[in-house]
Amino acid sequence: AWNWYKFHFFKVDWVYTTNHKRIGIMYLFFGFFNGFLAVLLSLVIRIELMFPGDQILFSQYQFYNVCVTLHGILMLFVVILPILFGGFGNYFVPILIGTSDLAYPRLNNFSFWVLPPSTLLALASSYIAGGAGVGWTMYPPLSSTLCHFGFNVDFLIFSMHLSGISSVAASINFIVTFYMYKAEAPKHRNLPLFVWSIFYTSWLLVFAIPVLGIAITLLLLDRRVGARFYDPSGGGDVVLYQHLFWFFGHPEVYILILPGFGIVSHVIPFFCNKPIFGHRAMVMCMFCIGFIGFVVWAHHMYTSGLQTYTKVYFTTATMVIAIPTGLKVF
């Protein structure tokens, strides 16, 4: 049995497989492996913060910033998303809607194999010019050449681009599968809630990831071409980066939690041996969460000098989004 396990999971045909179950398993193993790296980084952070003063870093404060940055980026882009969205989604969505595979199997394979280079670029950034200690948000001017003049931040930017390409490719695959296999699946309103959660998550990724790509591309142009998009001395605005980033960053919160909602809504009714209560209302709640999630981004920016009326709107929208979320929980 050990020899079968040892050689079966490392055959070359796993590299170019188009089987949705195998790709889902690779997503899960990849996410769990990166999870160990991210937890190790968080352990370093927590040990250092355990008591006042230096604990284990001994005045290597830039290394502490690098640990915080890598921990955030790994957890968001190559741990939680590959496990909940890529892993469970690839494995179970075709089974739950009654199809043999996703609509574009080769695109599915491509979307996975873009992630390892993305992870390697993120890890490599920590070895260049003292590492990228900019936090996972990468705010300028901390991420500009004024503070990080090497190629460390550039490596992080390219890493996030590759991760975004992977996410958008996988999302398009799920959306097309959801629509094109309608004849083979039950009526859409009767589909399991986990399928709906992956469907809405896919749309969130399709709309949010390109905005992140725009934000970090403008940052790259500022760093390497001499553009002034985020430089006030050249007519730019650092708050513009925050608007672009959090337009992605807040839907990213629901991108991470919606598949979890779907899993909980699928597992609990099964083991309770009872159908889910309010199936259609649950589907509409997920839609409302995803839709309203795009119009509340500036509640991350209340200290950036927004006008009072703008803050009032985003405060109200933030309270409104609690309604479908609370309804789902109840």
Stockholm file with secondary structure:
# STOCKHOLM 1.0

chainA/1-330         AWNWYKFHFFKVDWVYTTNHKRIGIMYLFFGFFNGFLAVLLSLVIRIELMFPGDQILFSQYQFYNVCVTLHGILMLFVVILPILFGGFGNYFVPILIGTSDLAYPRLNNFSFWVLPPSTLLALASSYIAGGAGVGWTMYPPLSSTLCHFGFNVDFLIFSMHLSGISSVAASINFIVTFYMYKAEAPKHRNLPLFVWSIFYTSWLLVFAIPVLGIAITLLLLDRRVGARFYDPSGGGDVVLYQHLFWFFGHPEVYILILPGFGIVSHVIPFFCNKPIFGHRAMVMCMFCIGFIGFVVWAHHMYTSGLQTYTKVYFTTATMVIAIPTGLKVF
#=GR chainA/1-330 SS CHHHHHHHTTCGGGTSCCCHHHHHHHHHHHHHHHHHHHHHHHHHHHHHTSSSSCSSSTTCHHHHHHHHHHHHHHHIIIIIIIIIIIIHHHHHHHHHHTCSSCSCHHHHHHHHHTHHHHHHHHHHHTTSTTCCCSTTTTCTTTTSTTTCCSSHHHHHHHHHHHHHHHHHHHHHHHHHHHHHTTTTSCCGGGSCHHHHHHHHHHHHHHHHHHHHHHHHHHHHHHHHTCCCTTCGGGTCCHHHHHHHHHHHHHHHHHHHHHHHHHHHHHHHHHHHTSCCTTHHHHHHHHHHHHHHTTSCGGGGCTTSCCCHHHHHHHHHHHHHTHHHHHHHHC
#=GC SS_cons         CHHHHHHHTTCGGGTSCCCHHHHHHHHHHHHHHHHHHHHHHHHHHHHHTSSSSCSSSTTCHHHHHHHHHHHHHHHIIIIIIIIIIIIHHHHHHHHHHTCSSCSCHHHHHHHHHTHHHHHHHHHHHTTSTTCCCSTTTTCTTTTSTTTCCSSHHHHHHHHHHHHHHHHHHHHHHHHHHHHHTTTTSCCGGGSCHHHHHHHHHHHHHHHHHHHHHHHHHHHHHHHHTCCCTTCGGGTCCHHHHHHHHHHHHHHHHHHHHHHHHHHHHHHHHHHHTSCCTTHHHHHHHHHHHHHHTTSCGGGGCTTSCCCHHHHHHHHHHHHHTHHHHHHHHC
//
